[in-house]
């Protein structure tokens, strides 16, 4: 008796972030044939060609495990695809790799949004290394921000919070700013006695610059201990998240309708009570019909669902794909 051939692969789902990449090969019926993980996707740092070369490694492993050489559609949600023109450029580069007959590239924030909802309808705010917000409606309309840093009006994200904490701590120690325990807790994280010592260590690269993100949890712990300066930074982040979500809801004409507002990324899923309570209180006042949820589902699920949406797959296929990543579900 011969072996049953696997169902044909229809979607290559890619969720590529700055630190890691997840890929999955999925059939049109929502069956996940294979998954693989690779390193970060950083075209600005290494160039598009090198970034895609790195992406090719987990894709090749997933294809080999699935027993396929290509798919019908590539659904790629990519970090650093911040502008539509960048999405178009990356889609063209991916198409040249011949991994699929068609290619659609979106910013990786769309993957978190789609992973957290049963239909492509809602708004997601993501705060990890950076901060971003996107929204979508089933009719294809979207809302988004450039989200490329201070030049596009952004404030927040893990890196930005660490910088803000360092700024206040430095000024507290030398007398230019208000007193704050951050002047003690930030250098103590690296076993250093003062902010001066930490400033020197960062400037001379005795502490790797990439380790600055480690200071974000220290900021939240200091705020939780009652430090007013650290607490003010957390309050400002709650305001930024609320503003982004409210503007996206308004653009999509969803402010007056019950609509999911999804929170994702390492900062917003860490369970910081002051931040969580602040966001919910502000949204309750400004967007009272917002259904606030924290997304814990794997973002590659969102990329897969966007691919199945593109192909017109039914809800059973979507639920079958979703079940592969359970218990990765959203929580209220």
C-alpha positions, 0 to 999 in steps of 0.5 A, a space after each residue: 500500500 503506497 503512502 498518501 501524498 501530502 496536500 499541495 502547499 499553497 502558502 509560504 508564510 513568513 514573519 521576519 523580525 529584527 531578531 528572528 524569523 519564522 516561516 511555515 508552509 501551509 496548504 489551502 485547507 490550512 494544514 501546516 506542512 512544515 515550519 522553520 526558524 532563522 535569524 533576524 531580517 535587517 535589510 538596512 544593516 546588511 542590504 536587501 540581497 544579504 537579508 534575503 540570503 539569510 531568509 533563504 536558509 529557513 525557507 529551504 529547510 521548511 520546503 525540504 521538510 514539506 517536500 515541496 520546491 515552491 508554493 502558490 503564494 508567499 505571504 511575507 510580513 517583514 520588519 523594516 518594510 515600513 513604507 509602501 515603497 519598501 514593501 513593493 521593493 521587497 516583494 519584487 526581490 522575493 518574487 525573483 527568488 521564485 519561492 511562489 507564483 505570487 508575493 505579497 509583502 506587509 509590515 510585520 505589525 500586520 502579522 500580529 494584527 491578523 493573528 489576534 482576530 478572526 477576520 481582518 478587522 481591527 487595530 494593532 499597536 506593537 511595542 517591542 524594539 520600536 513602536 508601530 500601529 496598523 489597522 485594517 478592514 475586510 474591504 481592504 482599507 488599511 491605516 498605518 504610520 511610517 514608524 521609522 523613528 522620531 522623524 516620523 513623529 514616533 516616541 516609545 519602543 524598547 530602544 526609545 524607552 531605554 534612551 529616555 531612562 538614560 537621559 533622565 538618570 544622567 541629568 538626575 546624577 549631575 544636577 540638571 534634572 529631577 532626582 530619580 532612582 533610575 540614576 542608581 538602578 540603571 548602572 546597577 544593572 551592569 554592576 556599575 556604581 554610577 551613571 557617570 560610569 555607565 555613560 563612560 562604559 557605553 561611550 567607550 563600548 565597554 558595554 555593548 550598545 546592543 545591550 541598551 534594550 536590557 534597561 527597559 525592564 529596569 525602567 518598568 521595575 523602577 516605576 513599579 517601586 514608585 519612582 515618579 520620573 520612571 512612572 511618568 515615562 510609563 504614563 507617556 507610553 500609555 498615552 502614545 499607545 492610546 493616541 496611535 490606536 485612536 487615530 487608526 480607529 478614526 481613519 478607518 471609521 471604526 471609532 463608533 463600532 465595537 472593534 478589537 484593539 490588539 496589543 503586541 510586542 515584548 513591551 506590551 505583552 510583559 504584563 506591566 500593571 501601570 502600563 496595562 491599566 493606563 492604556 485601558 483607562 485611556 482607551 475607555 475614555 477616548 474609544 469606549 467601544 474598543 475591545 482591548 486584547 493582548 496578543 500572544 499568538 505567534 505572528 507567523 500565524 498572522 502571515 499564514 492567515 493573510 495568505 489564506 485570506 488572499 486565496 479566499 480560503 474558508 473559515 475552516 481552513 483558517 481555524 485549522 491553521 490557527 490550531 497548529 499554534 495553539 495554545 497561542 491565543 489572545 487573552 482579554 
